[in-house]
Amino acid sequence: MIIARSVDELRAVLDAQPGTVGFVPTMGALHIGHRSLIEAARKENDCVVVSIFVNPTQFLPGEDLSKYPRREEADFKICELSGVDVLFYPDVRAMYGEDEVRVTAPDVRGYILEGASRPGHFDGVLTVVMKLLNMVRPARVYFGKKDAQQLALITQMCKNFFMNVAIVPMETVREKDGLALSSRNIYLNPAERQEALKLSAALKKATEMVMRGALEAESIHVEMIRILEPLEVEYVAIVNREFESIAEVMIGNTIILVAARVGTTRLIDNVWM
């Protein structure tokens, strides 16, 4: 595995790589969910690139940028064992200069749900993903469905800017008890981790209701809120794949999303229908 720390190093390495490139952008603290992305990239491409960069522009004031989990040695070993060919590990100076042009999120879809809770967050996400895709120039890039709104906006950005890359959505990976894997799960103490299961339990209940034919969004919302008590719920949303609110679940075109705080840790989860 080759480790590149600058854009010039990355480009020199990739110029010498034959065939297609599959890319997995991450912020580190890698877990089994990341490994599933890497494994998919390994199967479908000649060369696999992983980036690890904790992007400061997507964190709002007061968020957990300074304490976001960083595990360089463990992450490097996971990448090596997973068959990564190139690990891109830049610092902030390699990624950002002064008075830069920025990519901005769309006025509507960028400022609902996650965008409403974290205004400006998606500007930072789209900016760094644009940079990374231009640096790596992959044939395919892999993202998890757990960050559903992020996935939708990145897909829109690539379409709007006519970027020649295939976006590959990957299913959310969960613990045996249903908790969606997240780098932020490390913040949870044992009692909080048990409380965090209410997110997946609420989504399971929603799925059961839909399977029984109870498609009314309001009824599903009420049941999910009941299960989530007494967590601090930021939102429960039932939307179509365009992130428009819907009155009834449409099989094949619906995402049910939840965001809540467990202790001081903010968690998100969703189910696609």
Summary of the structure (lengths in Angstrom):
residues: 273
radius of gyration: 18.9
end to end distance: 38.2
largest distance: 56.2
contacts: 849
relative contact order: 0.13
helix: 42%
strand: 21%
